[in-house]
Amino acid sequence: MRRISVFGATGSIGVNTLDLIARRPDAFDVVALSGGRNVALLAELAIRHRAEIAVTAFEECLPNLRDALSGTGIETAAGSDAVTEAAGRPADWTMSAIVGAAGLPPGLKALEQGGTLALANKESLVCAGPLMLETARRHGSTILPVDSEHSAVFQALLGEDIAKVERVIITASGGAFRDWSIERMARATPEEAASHPNWDMGQRITIDSASMFNKALELIETHEYFGITPDRIEALFHPESMIHAMVGFCDGGLMAHIGPADMRHAIGFALNHPHREPLPVERLDFAKLGQFTFRAPDEVKYPALRLAREVMQAGGHNGAVFNAAKEAALDAFIDRRIGFPQMAEAVEKVLVKLSSSHLGKGAMTLDTVLDADARARVAAAEIIAAL
């Protein structure tokens, strides 16, 4: 039996991970589950999968979690430190699906156990790519990407020499505003930005999709994980969302990963790696699909993509600054304190303000990353208040 932990168990990635685990109950033993404020679902999942411990990130939710798990024998805990401590329990395979920079400390702790980290928390590599990779190397751990795009790149590279890679193309649905003008986007409301044309992903990630900040993070993640230089990483609109990524080689050939828009494929690939097992996902009928369409995103309309390239070139702790400023700007847009275009404006101003500091000049540690994150949030609050 493989020992499994899932952090971010109540989100879509976590729920889909546990769906696959439940289909093979004799193969997996669940150690730890973590969630946020949905303690009813967290308790339900902990009972269903006979977890050793259930942890909520919010201390005020602990009484409700304890009540829900009373008499089950399942341990309970609360708070960010408790989540990280749970990640330190020995596990063969850990899903990191906590949203935002909060996923970094438990992800690092899981890597220290020497197992496999299935990484759906892109912010970990954006904020601390060198630290994550060095921690994995030092402890003999494996990081497997679970973002559909990065799983696609990983799979396209199997058996290939990465030195022969000429380009990596990450596809994007285009989000809610792919057919909107810049002028119309300037008047967009949070409700409009959170209405995805293809699927329901939750408010925050859907707005990030509309602004292309989500894709900007994925460009940085590609650079950090695969070591591909920024000039060889491209973003491309693909509204059908069936081709998740393409890898181009020095001989002009392209390897495309094609599949349904179902996260259980990327999750299942990471769960079963290095083997493939049957998965309950749709089999594509290309005759019905008819055609695939593509177009290049306008980086004037989507400045997040330009900012991502600048962050990749700058390196150091700029990824942590970028992510923290993005999270603060997103909060401000949702709260209607700034307009849609002002999110990118705020992020760029934070990057400029902190560029002359000593960020990124020394060795990267968890403390230096968290310091960069905190300083960026302070700067973002000041800049957003002045917009």
N, C-alpha and C positions, 0 to 999 in steps of 0.2 A: 504493500500500500504506500502510495506517495503522500507525504504530508503537505497540505495545501493551506495557504492563508490568502485572504482576499481583503484588501484595504480599499474602501470605497464600494462596499458590497451592495449598498442600496441604490447606487446609480445604475445607469443602463449597462455599462461595461461589467460592473459587478454582478448584476442580476443575470446577464447573459453568460458570464463565466460559471456561475453556480448552476445555471440551466444545463450546461454541458457536463459539469461534474455530476449532477444528479442522474444523468443518463448512464453513468458508469460507476455506480455506488461502491462496487467491490474494488475499484482501482484507486480511490482517493479517501484520505482521512483529513477532515477539515480541522485546522488548528485555531485560527483567529479570523474573526470578521470585524470590520469596522464600518461605521456609518456616521451620518450627521444627525439631523433632528428627527428623522423618520424612525423613531425607536420601535414603533410597532412592527414595521417591516424588518428592521434589524433583528428583533427578537424572533419573529416568525422564521427568518432564514437561519438563525442560529439553532433553533429547535429542529427545523427540518433537516439540517445538515449535521446535527449533533456536534456543533463547534465546542472547542474547549473554553473559549473566551469570546465575549462580544464587547466591543468598545465603541462608545459614542464620543465624537470629538468635542461635544459640548457638555461641560460639567453639570450644568443645570438640568440636563436631560437624564442624568444618572438615576434619580429616584424612579422615574417611569420605566427605565430599562430594567432596573432591579425587580420592580413589581411584575413586569411582563415575563421575566425569567425565573421568578420565585418557584422553588421546588424542582427545577430542572437539573440542577447541578452544574449549570453553565456559569462560569465566572463572569463578572461584569466589571467594567472600569470606564473612566471618562477623562477627557482632556487630551491635549496634543501630546503631552509626555507619555500618557498611557498608551496612545496609539503607537508611538515609537517603541515603547517597551514591548508591546505585543509583537511588533515586527522583529524583535530580537529572539522570539521563541523559535527553536529549530524547525525549519520547514524546507522541503525539497524544492518547492515552487511557490512563488509569491506573486500575486497580481497587485500592481500598484496603479490604482484607478482613482485616487484622491485628486480632486480638482485643484489646480493652482500650486503655488510654491509650498503650500502645506504638505504636499506629498514628498518633498525632498528628504526631510529627516528620517521618516520611516523607510523610505526606499534605500537610503544609505545603510541603515541598520540591518535591513534584510540582506543586503549584499555582503555584509560582514559575516553572515551565517554560511557562506560558501555554496548556496544553492543557485537556482535560476530566478531572476527577476523579470517578470513579464511587464513591460513598461508601457502603460497607457497614459501615464502622467508626463506629457511632453515637456512641461515646465521644468522637470528635473534636469533634463539635458540642456534646455535653453539656459537655465540659471547656472548650472554647475556641471556641464558636460565633462570637462577634464577630471573633475573630482569624482564623478560617477564612474568613469571608465577606469581610473586609477584604483579606486576602491575595489571594483570588480576584479581587476588584474591581481591586486595584492592578496585577495582572499580566495582566488580561484573560482569566482562566481561568473555566471553568464547573464548578460542582459539581452533579452529578446524584445524587439519592438512590437507593439500591439496597435498603434495607430495604423489604420488600413493602408495608408500610403507607404509607411516605412516598412510594414510587413511585406508589402508588394515589392519594394526595392530589395529587401533582404532575400526574398524568394527568387527574384530575377537574377541575383548575384550568386546563387548557389552553384558551385563548381566553376565560377568565373574568376579571372584575375582582375581585382579592382583597379590595378594599374592600367588596365586597358579600357577603363570606363571614360568615355568622352563627355557624357552629359547624363544628368538625372532629371526627369520631368515629373513633377508632382502635380496631380490634377486637382481641380477645385470645382465644386458645383456652381459657384458664383454667388450663392446666397440669395437673400431676399431682393437685393438691389442690382442684380446682374444686368437687367434691362432698363434701369433707371438712369436718368441724366444726373450730372453733378449738381445741377441746380435743384432738382427734385430731392436728391439725397440730403441736401443741406437742411431741408424741412422735415426730415424723417423723424417719426416718433419711436420710442422704445418698442411699442406694440408692433409697428410695421417691421422694424428690424428683426424682431423675434419670430416672424412668420416665415419659415423656410419653405421654398417651393417644392422640396423633395420629401422631407421627413421631419419628425419632431425630435429635436436633440436637447431640449431644455433652453431656457431663456439666455443664459450667459454665452454658451458656445454658439448658439444660433446668431446672436448679435455679433460675436467675433467672426462668424462666417460672413455676415453681411459686410463687415468692415475689412475683411481679409486679414485681420489680425491673427485669426486662427491659422491661416495659411502661412503667414509670416513666421509664426512660431515653428511651423513644420519645416520651413526652409532652414531655419537655424538648427532644428533638431537633425535634419539630414546632414548638414555640415558637421555637427558635433559627433554624431554616431558613426557615420561612414567615412569621415575624413575627406569628403569631397570639397574642393575649393569652391567658394561662392560663385565664381564666374561660370561654373559648370552645372549649376542648379537652377532649374527653371520652374515657373508655375504656369499652368495652362488651364483655362476654363474648359470643362467637359460636363455640360449640363446633365447628361444621362447618368453620370456617376457610376459607370460600369468598369472603366479602365482606371485603376487606382494609382498607378505609376508606370513609368517607362524608363528603361535604362538603355542608353545608346553607347555603343562600343566604337573603338577606333577604326573598325572596318566598315562603319556606316550602318551596321545592323542594330535593330532595336528589339529589346525584350519587353513586352507589355504584360502586366498582370491584369487579367480580366475576371470579374466575378460580380455577384449580386451585392447590393449595398446592405450587407448583413455582417455586423461586427463579429458574429460567431465564427466566421472564417478565420480572421486574424487571431482571435482569441484561441480557437481550436488549434491553429497551426502552432502557436506558442505553447499551448498546453501539451501537445503530443510530440513536439520536436524532440529528437530529430526524425521521427516517423510521421507518416500521415495516417489519419484514421477517418472513417466516414463521418461526415458532419451533416446536420439537418438544415442545410441551406438550399435555396433554389438552384436548379440547374438551368442555365440560360438557354433560351431558344433564339438564336441569332436571326432566324427568318422573321420572327415576330418583332424583334428589336428594330430591324430595318437598317438603321444607320447610326453612326456615332458622329457627333459634331464637336468642334474645338474652336477656340479663339483665344488670342492673347489678352490678358488683363491689362487695363490701362493704369499704369503706375501713377499717373496724375490723379486719377479717380480713386485709386487705392494706394495712398502713400505708405501704408503699413509695409508693403513689399519693398519699397525703397529703403525704409528704415531698417528692415531686417538685413538687407545687404550691408548697410553701414555698420550694424552691430556685428555681423560676421567678420567684417574686415577689421574692426577695432579689437575684438576678442576680449580676453580678461573677464571682468565682472559686468561688462555691458549687457550681457544677456539677462542677468538678474535685474539690472536697472530697467531694461526694456519691459520685462514681464511685470514687474511691480508697478511701473507707471501705467502700463496697459490695464492692469486690474483696477487701479485707482480711477482711471479715466472711464472705464466701463461702469463702475459704480456711480460715477457722477452723471453719466448719460442716462442710466436707468432711473436715477433720482431726479432727472430733468434739470440738473444744475448746469449742464453744458449741452450743446447740440451735437449731432452725429459727426460732422467733420472736425469738431474741436477735440475729439478723442485723439486723433493722430497729431494734431497741433500740440496738445498737452504732452504727449509722449516724446515728441521731438524736442520740445523745450526742456524737458527733464534730462534727456540724453545730452543736450548741449550744456546745460547747467553743471552736470556732474562730470563732464568730459575732462575738465581741468583739474579734477581732484586726483587723489592717489588710488582711486579704484582700479583694481586689476594690475597694480604694479608689483605686488608681492605674490607669494604662493597662495593658491586657492584652498581654503578650508571651509567647513560648514559655517564657522563663525564669520569669516569674511564675506561669504555669500549672503548670510542673514543680515549682516551689517549693510551691505550694498542694497539689499531689498528694503531695509528700514529707511535708509537715507533717501532712496528713490521715492518712497511713499510720502515722506515729509516734504520733499521738493514738489511732488505732484500735487499735494494738498494746497501748497502755496500758489502754484501756477494755476491750478483749476479755479481757485478763489478769485484770481485776478482776470480770468477770461471773460 
